[in-house]
Amino acid sequence: MDANVVAQGVTAGAINLVNNPISLIVGIIFIILTILFLVFFGKFIINSIIGIVGFIICALIGIKLPFVLTIIVSGIFGLGGLGVILILKFFGIV
């Protein structure tokens, strides 16, 4: 099969985004939304990352915690959620 025929078949259904102003507008909107998201939710993201790092440290020092529950809780609530899971583990609830 000829390479040109294959290339035509691949691009037949695709939208050409080169020199398309809609792709430029959508790209700018995505960049603005990302900046706004980071400004308003930056502390939440940092807290979640620190919570996940805390979970990894707990795993490295040998504290056995339920994986899925701990990832979800420490991802949402950060170190505070990880602390709650550790207290629940101490009392044998988790």
N, CA, C and O atoms as a GROMACS GRO file, in nm:
protein
  376
    1MET      N    1   0.084  -0.117   0.000
    1MET     CA    2   0.000   0.000   0.000
    1MET      C    3   0.089   0.124   0.000
    1MET      O    4   0.193   0.126   0.066
    2ASP      N    5   0.048   0.223  -0.072
    2ASP     CA    6   0.126   0.345  -0.086
    2ASP      C    7   0.114   0.429   0.042
    2ASP      O    8   0.007   0.436   0.102
    3ALA      N    9   0.222   0.492   0.083
    3ALA     CA   10   0.223   0.572   0.206
    3ALA      C   11   0.130   0.692   0.194
    3ALA      O   12   0.071   0.734   0.293
    4ASN      N   13   0.115   0.747   0.075
    4ASN     CA   14   0.024   0.862   0.057
    4ASN      C   15  -0.120   0.821   0.080
    4ASN      O   16  -0.198   0.898   0.136
    5VAL      N   17  -0.157   0.700   0.038
    5VAL     CA   18  -0.294   0.653   0.057
    5VAL      C   19  -0.322   0.636   0.206
    5VAL      O   20  -0.429   0.672   0.254
    6VAL      N   21  -0.225   0.580   0.278
    6VAL     CA   22  -0.242   0.562   0.422
    6VAL      C   23  -0.253   0.697   0.491
    6VAL      O   24  -0.338   0.714   0.578
    7ALA      N   25  -0.170   0.794   0.455
    7ALA     CA   26  -0.174   0.926   0.515
    7ALA      C   27  -0.306   0.996   0.487
    7ALA      O   28  -0.359   1.066   0.573
    8GLN      N   29  -0.361   0.977   0.366
    8GLN     CA   30  -0.490   1.037   0.333
    8GLN      C   31  -0.601   0.975   0.417
    8GLN      O   32  -0.693   1.044   0.459
    9GLY      N   33  -0.592   0.845   0.440
    9GLY     CA   34  -0.693   0.778   0.520
    9GLY      C   35  -0.689   0.823   0.665
    9GLY      O   36  -0.793   0.829   0.731
   10VAL      N   37  -0.572   0.853   0.716
   10VAL     CA   38  -0.560   0.895   0.855
   10VAL      C   39  -0.613   1.037   0.873
   10VAL      O   40  -0.680   1.065   0.973
   11THR      N   41  -0.587   1.125   0.778
   11THR     CA   42  -0.627   1.264   0.793
   11THR      C   43  -0.763   1.294   0.733
   11THR      O   44  -0.807   1.409   0.735
   12ALA      N   45  -0.831   1.195   0.680
   12ALA     CA   46  -0.960   1.221   0.616
   12ALA      C   47  -1.064   1.269   0.716
   12ALA      O   48  -1.141   1.360   0.685
   13GLY      N   49  -1.068   1.211   0.836
   13GLY     CA   50  -1.168   1.249   0.934
   13GLY      C   51  -1.120   1.354   1.032
   13GLY      O   52  -1.200   1.402   1.113
   14ALA      N   53  -0.994   1.390   1.029
   14ALA     CA   54  -0.939   1.484   1.126
   14ALA      C   55  -0.967   1.627   1.083
   14ALA      O   56  -0.975   1.658   0.964
   15ILE      N   57  -0.982   1.713   1.181
   15ILE     CA   58  -1.001   1.855   1.154
   15ILE      C   59  -0.864   1.919   1.147
   15ILE      O   60  -0.779   1.896   1.233
   16ASN      N   61  -0.843   2.000   1.045
   16ASN     CA   62  -0.715   2.068   1.030
   16ASN      C   63  -0.710   2.185   1.127
   16ASN      O   64  -0.785   2.281   1.112
   17LEU      N   65  -0.621   2.179   1.225
   17LEU     CA   66  -0.611   2.283   1.327
   17LEU      C   67  -0.506   2.388   1.294
   17LEU      O   68  -0.492   2.486   1.368
   18VAL      N   69  -0.433   2.371   1.185
   18VAL     CA   70  -0.333   2.469   1.146
   18VAL      C   71  -0.405   2.590   1.089
   18VAL      O   72  -0.490   2.576   1.001
   19ASN      N   73  -0.371   2.707   1.137
   19ASN     CA   74  -0.432   2.835   1.097
   19ASN      C   75  -0.582   2.837   1.123
   19ASN      O   76  -0.656   2.905   1.051
   20ASN      N   77  -0.628   2.764   1.224
   20ASN     CA   78  -0.769   2.763   1.261
   20ASN      C   79  -0.785   2.850   1.385
   20ASN      O   80  -0.729   2.818   1.490
   21PRO      N   81  -0.859   2.960   1.376
   21PRO     CA   82  -0.870   3.051   1.491
   21PRO      C   83  -0.942   2.990   1.610
   21PRO      O   84  -0.920   3.032   1.724
   22ILE      N   85  -1.027   2.891   1.588
   22ILE     CA   86  -1.098   2.828   1.699
   22ILE      C   87  -0.999   2.755   1.790
   22ILE      O   88  -1.013   2.759   1.912
   23SER      N   89  -0.900   2.689   1.732
   23SER     CA   90  -0.801   2.619   1.814
   23SER      C   91  -0.720   2.718   1.896
   23SER      O   92  -0.682   2.688   2.009
   24LEU      N   93  -0.694   2.836   1.841
   24LEU     CA   94  -0.622   2.940   1.916
   24LEU      C   95  -0.706   2.991   2.032
   24LEU      O   96  -0.656   3.008   2.143
   25ILE      N   97  -0.834   3.016   2.006
   25ILE     CA   98  -0.923   3.068   2.110
   25ILE      C   99  -0.941   2.965   2.221
   25ILE      O  100  -0.935   3.000   2.339
   26VAL      N  101  -0.964   2.839   2.185
   26VAL     CA  102  -0.980   2.734   2.285
   26VAL      C  103  -0.852   2.716   2.365
   26VAL      O  104  -0.859   2.694   2.486
   27GLY      N  105  -0.737   2.723   2.302
   27GLY     CA  106  -0.610   2.712   2.372
   27GLY      C  107  -0.590   2.823   2.472
   27GLY      O  108  -0.544   2.798   2.584
   28ILE      N  109  -0.624   2.946   2.434
   28ILE     CA  110  -0.612   3.060   2.526
   28ILE      C  111  -0.710   3.044   2.643
   28ILE      O  112  -0.674   3.073   2.757
   29ILE      N  113  -0.832   2.998   2.615
   29ILE     CA  114  -0.931   2.976   2.722
   29ILE      C  115  -0.881   2.870   2.820
   29ILE      O  116  -0.895   2.887   2.941
   30PHE      N  117  -0.822   2.762   2.769
   30PHE     CA  118  -0.769   2.657   2.856
   30PHE      C  119  -0.656   2.711   2.944
   30PHE      O  120  -0.647   2.678   3.062
   31ILE      N  121  -0.570   2.794   2.888
   31ILE     CA  122  -0.460   2.851   2.966
   31ILE      C  123  -0.514   2.942   3.076
   31ILE      O  124  -0.467   2.938   3.189
   32ILE      N  125  -0.613   3.025   3.043
   32ILE     CA  126  -0.673   3.115   3.143
   32ILE      C  127  -0.741   3.035   3.252
   32ILE      O  128  -0.727   3.067   3.370
   33LEU      N  129  -0.815   2.930   3.214
   33LEU     CA  130  -0.882   2.847   3.315
   33LEU      C  131  -0.782   2.776   3.405
   33LEU      O  132  -0.806   2.762   3.525
   34THR      N  133  -0.670   2.732   3.350
   34THR     CA  134  -0.567   2.668   3.430
   34THR      C  135  -0.507   2.765   3.530
   34THR      O  136  -0.485   2.730   3.646
   35ILE      N  137  -0.479   2.887   3.486
   35ILE     CA  138  -0.423   2.987   3.577
   35ILE      C  139  -0.522   3.020   3.688
   35ILE      O  140  -0.483   3.028   3.804
   36LEU      N  141  -0.650   3.038   3.653
   36LEU     CA  142  -0.751   3.065   3.755
   36LEU      C  143  -0.765   2.949   3.852
   36LEU      O  144  -0.779   2.970   3.973
   37PHE      N  145  -0.762   2.826   3.800
   37PHE     CA  146  -0.772   2.708   3.885
   37PHE      C  147  -0.657   2.702   3.984
   37PHE      O  148  -0.678   2.673   4.102
   38LEU      N  149  -0.536   2.729   3.936
   38LEU     CA  150  -0.420   2.725   4.025
   38LEU      C  151  -0.422   2.836   4.128
   38LEU      O  152  -0.376   2.817   4.241
   39VAL      N  153  -0.475   2.953   4.091
   39VAL     CA  154  -0.483   3.064   4.186
   39VAL      C  155  -0.582   3.031   4.297
   39VAL      O  156  -0.553   3.051   4.415
   40PHE      N  157  -0.700   2.980   4.259
   40PHE     CA  158  -0.804   2.956   4.359
   40PHE      C  159  -0.787   2.824   4.434
   40PHE      O  160  -0.827   2.814   4.550
   41PHE      N  161  -0.729   2.723   4.370
   41PHE     CA  162  -0.717   2.592   4.432
   41PHE      C  163  -0.572   2.551   4.456
   41PHE      O  164  -0.545   2.433   4.480
   42GLY      N  165  -0.480   2.645   4.450
   42GLY     CA  166  -0.338   2.614   4.467
   42GLY      C  167  -0.307   2.555   4.603
   42GLY      O  168  -0.230   2.459   4.614
   43LYS      N  169  -0.367   2.612   4.708
   43LYS     CA  170  -0.342   2.561   4.843
   43LYS      C  171  -0.400   2.421   4.859
   43LYS      O  172  -0.342   2.336   4.927
   44PHE      N  173  -0.513   2.396   4.795
   44PHE     CA  174  -0.573   2.262   4.800
   44PHE      C  175  -0.483   2.160   4.734
   44PHE      O  176  -0.465   2.049   4.786
   45ILE      N  177  -0.426   2.196   4.620
   45ILE     CA  178  -0.338   2.103   4.548
   45ILE      C  179  -0.212   2.076   4.630
   45ILE      O  180  -0.168   1.962   4.640
   46ILE      N  181  -0.154   2.180   4.688
   46ILE     CA  182  -0.033   2.162   4.769
   46ILE      C  183  -0.063   2.076   4.890
   46ILE      O  184   0.017   1.990   4.926
   47ASN      N  185  -0.178   2.098   4.954
   47ASN     CA  186  -0.217   2.019   5.070
   47ASN      C  187  -0.234   1.872   5.030
   47ASN      O  188  -0.194   1.783   5.105
   48SER      N  189  -0.294   1.848   4.915
   48SER     CA  190  -0.313   1.710   4.868
   48SER      C  191  -0.180   1.641   4.840
   48SER      O  192  -0.161   1.525   4.876
   49ILE      N  193  -0.089   1.713   4.777
   49ILE     CA  194   0.042   1.655   4.747
   49ILE      C  195   0.118   1.624   4.876
   49ILE      O  196   0.181   1.518   4.886
   50ILE      N  197   0.111   1.714   4.973
   50ILE     CA  198   0.179   1.689   5.101
   50ILE      C  199   0.116   1.569   5.171
   50ILE      O  200   0.187   1.490   5.234
   51GLY      N  201  -0.016   1.553   5.161
   51GLY     CA  202  -0.082   1.437   5.220
   51GLY      C  203  -0.038   1.306   5.156
   51GLY      O  204  -0.015   1.207   5.226
   52ILE      N  205  -0.025   1.305   5.024
   52ILE     CA  206   0.022   1.185   4.954
   52ILE      C  207   0.167   1.154   4.992
   52ILE      O  208   0.203   1.038   5.011
   53VAL      N  209   0.250   1.258   5.002
   53VAL     CA  210   0.390   1.238   5.043
   53VAL      C  211   0.395   1.183   5.185
   53VAL      O  212   0.478   1.097   5.215
   54GLY      N  213   0.307   1.232   5.272
   54GLY     CA  214   0.300   1.179   5.408
   54GLY      C  215   0.262   1.032   5.410
   54GLY      O  216   0.315   0.954   5.490
   55PHE      N  217   0.170   0.994   5.322
   55PHE     CA  218   0.132   0.853   5.312
   55PHE      C  219   0.250   0.768   5.266
   55PHE      O  220   0.272   0.658   5.316
   56ILE      N  221   0.326   0.818   5.170
   56ILE     CA  222   0.444   0.745   5.122
   56ILE      C  223   0.547   0.730   5.234
   56ILE      O  224   0.608   0.624   5.248
   57ILE      N  225   0.566   0.835   5.312
   57ILE     CA  226   0.660   0.827   5.425
   57ILE      C  227   0.613   0.724   5.527
   57ILE      O  228   0.693   0.647   5.580
   58CYS      N  229   0.482   0.721   5.554
   58CYS     CA  230   0.428   0.620   5.646
   58CYS      C  231   0.453   0.479   5.593
   58CYS      O  232   0.486   0.388   5.669
   59ALA      N  233   0.436   0.462   5.463
   59ALA     CA  234   0.460   0.330   5.404
   59ALA      C  235   0.608   0.293   5.412
   59ALA      O  236   0.642   0.176   5.433
   60LEU      N  237   0.696   0.391   5.396
   60LEU     CA  238   0.840   0.363   5.400
   60LEU      C  239   0.889   0.327   5.540
   60LEU      O  240   0.982   0.248   5.555
   61ILE      N  241   0.827   0.383   5.642
   61ILE     CA  242   0.872   0.351   5.778
   61ILE      C  243   0.799   0.230   5.835
   61ILE      O  244   0.823   0.192   5.949
   62GLY      N  245   0.710   0.170   5.757
   62GLY     CA  246   0.650   0.044   5.797
   62GLY      C  247   0.511   0.050   5.855
   62GLY      O  248   0.463  -0.051   5.908
   63ILE      N  249   0.444   0.162   5.847
   63ILE     CA  250   0.307   0.170   5.898
   63ILE      C  251   0.213   0.118   5.790
   63ILE      O  252   0.207   0.174   5.680
   64LYS      N  253   0.141   0.012   5.820
   64LYS     CA  254   0.050  -0.050   5.723
   64LYS      C  255  -0.087   0.015   5.732
   64LYS      O  256  -0.155   0.003   5.834
   65LEU      N  257  -0.126   0.083   5.627
   65LEU     CA  258  -0.257   0.148   5.620
   65LEU      C  259  -0.332   0.095   5.498
   65LEU      O  260  -0.269   0.054   5.401
   66PRO      N  261  -0.466   0.096   5.502
   66PRO     CA  262  -0.542   0.055   5.383
   66PRO      C  263  -0.513   0.151   5.268
   66PRO      O  264  -0.525   0.273   5.284
   67PHE      N  265  -0.476   0.096   5.153
   67PHE     CA  266  -0.423   0.178   5.044
   67PHE      C  267  -0.526   0.275   4.987
   67PHE      O  268  -0.505   0.396   4.987
   68VAL      N  269  -0.638   0.222   4.938
   68VAL     CA  270  -0.735   0.305   4.866
   68VAL      C  271  -0.795   0.411   4.958
   68VAL      O  272  -0.803   0.528   4.921
   69LEU      N  273  -0.838   0.370   5.076
   69LEU     CA  274  -0.897   0.464   5.170
   69LEU      C  275  -0.799   0.576   5.207
   69LEU      O  276  -0.837   0.693   5.210
   70THR      N  277  -0.676   0.540   5.233
   70THR     CA  278  -0.577   0.639   5.274
   70THR      C  279  -0.542   0.734   5.160
   70THR      O  280  -0.524   0.853   5.183
   71ILE      N  281  -0.530   0.682   5.038
   71ILE     CA  282  -0.501   0.768   4.923
   71ILE      C  283  -0.614   0.869   4.903
   71ILE      O  284  -0.589   0.987   4.879
   72ILE      N  285  -0.738   0.822   4.912
   72ILE     CA  286  -0.852   0.913   4.892
   72ILE      C  287  -0.856   1.019   5.001
   72ILE      O  288  -0.869   1.138   4.972
   73VAL      N  289  -0.846   0.976   5.126
   73VAL     CA  290  -0.857   1.071   5.238
   73VAL      C  291  -0.739   1.168   5.240
   73VAL      O  292  -0.759   1.288   5.258
   74SER      N  293  -0.618   1.118   5.222
   74SER     CA  294  -0.503   1.209   5.226
   74SER      C  295  -0.497   1.295   5.100
   74SER      O  296  -0.441   1.404   5.103
   75GLY      N  297  -0.552   1.248   4.989
   75GLY     CA  298  -0.558   1.329   4.869
   75GLY      C  299  -0.656   1.444   4.882
   75GLY      O  300  -0.634   1.551   4.825
   76ILE      N  301  -0.764   1.422   4.955
   76ILE     CA  302  -0.865   1.528   4.972
   76ILE      C  303  -0.832   1.619   5.089
   76ILE      O  304  -0.837   1.741   5.077
   77PHE      N  305  -0.798   1.560   5.204
   77PHE     CA  306  -0.781   1.638   5.325
   77PHE      C  307  -0.635   1.661   5.364
   77PHE      O  308  -0.609   1.732   5.461
   78GLY      N  309  -0.541   1.605   5.291
   78GLY     CA  310  -0.400   1.629   5.317
   78GLY      C  311  -0.351   1.559   5.443
   78GLY      O  312  -0.395   1.449   5.476
   79LEU      N  313  -0.260   1.625   5.514
   79LEU     CA  314  -0.202   1.566   5.634
   79LEU      C  315  -0.304   1.549   5.745
   79LEU      O  316  -0.291   1.457   5.826
   80GLY      N  317  -0.403   1.636   5.752
   80GLY     CA  318  -0.508   1.622   5.852
   80GLY      C  319  -0.585   1.492   5.835
   80GLY      O  320  -0.613   1.422   5.932
   81GLY      N  321  -0.618   1.460   5.710
   81GLY     CA  322  -0.686   1.333   5.683
   81GLY      C  323  -0.598   1.213   5.713
   81GLY      O  324  -0.646   1.111   5.763
   82LEU      N  325  -0.470   1.226   5.682
   82LEU     CA  326  -0.376   1.118   5.713
   82LEU      C  327  -0.364   1.100   5.864
   82LEU      O  328  -0.354   0.987   5.912
   83GLY      N  329  -0.365   1.210   5.938
   83GLY     CA  330  -0.362   1.202   6.084
   83GLY      C  331  -0.484   1.131   6.139
   83GLY      O  332  -0.474   1.052   6.232
   84VAL      N  333  -0.602   1.160   6.082
   84VAL     CA  334  -0.724   1.092   6.126
   84VAL      C  335  -0.716   0.943   6.098
   84VAL      O  336  -0.754   0.862   6.182
   85ILE      N  337  -0.665   0.906   5.981
   85ILE     CA  338  -0.650   0.764   5.948
   85ILE      C  339  -0.554   0.696   6.046
   85ILE      O  340  -0.578   0.583   6.088
   86LEU      N  341  -0.445   0.764   6.082
   86LEU     CA  342  -0.350   0.706   6.177
   86LEU      C  343  -0.412   0.690   6.316
   86LEU      O  344  -0.386   0.591   6.384
   87ILE      N  345  -0.493   0.787   6.359
   87ILE     CA  346  -0.561   0.774   6.488
   87ILE      C  347  -0.662   0.660   6.485
   87ILE      O  348  -0.673   0.583   6.580
   88LEU      N  349  -0.737   0.649   6.374
   88LEU     CA  350  -0.832   0.538   6.360
   88LEU      C  351  -0.759   0.404   6.358
   88LEU      O  352  -0.810   0.305   6.410
   89LYS      N  353  -0.641   0.400   6.298
   89LYS     CA  354  -0.559   0.278   6.297
   89LYS      C  355  -0.514   0.244   6.439
   89LYS      O  356  -0.513   0.128   6.478
   90PHE      N  357  -0.477   0.345   6.517
   90PHE     CA  358  -0.433   0.324   6.654
   90PHE      C  359  -0.544   0.261   6.738
   90PHE      O  360  -0.518   0.171   6.818
   91PHE      N  361  -0.667   0.307   6.720
   91PHE     CA  362  -0.778   0.253   6.796
   91PHE      C  363  -0.839   0.127   6.734
   91PHE      O  364  -0.935   0.072   6.787
   92GLY      N  365  -0.784   0.082   6.622
   92GLY     CA  366  -0.829  -0.043   6.560
   92GLY      C  367  -0.956  -0.033   6.479
   92GLY      O  368  -1.018  -0.135   6.449
   93ILE      N  369  -0.997   0.087   6.444
   93ILE     CA  370  -1.120   0.105   6.366
   93ILE      C  371  -1.093   0.081   6.217
   93ILE      O  372  -1.179   0.027   6.147
   94VAL      N  373  -0.978   0.120   6.170
   94VAL     CA  374  -0.943   0.101   6.029
   94VAL      C  375  -0.855  -0.021   6.015
   94VAL      O  376  -0.815  -0.055   5.904
   0.00000   0.00000   0.00000
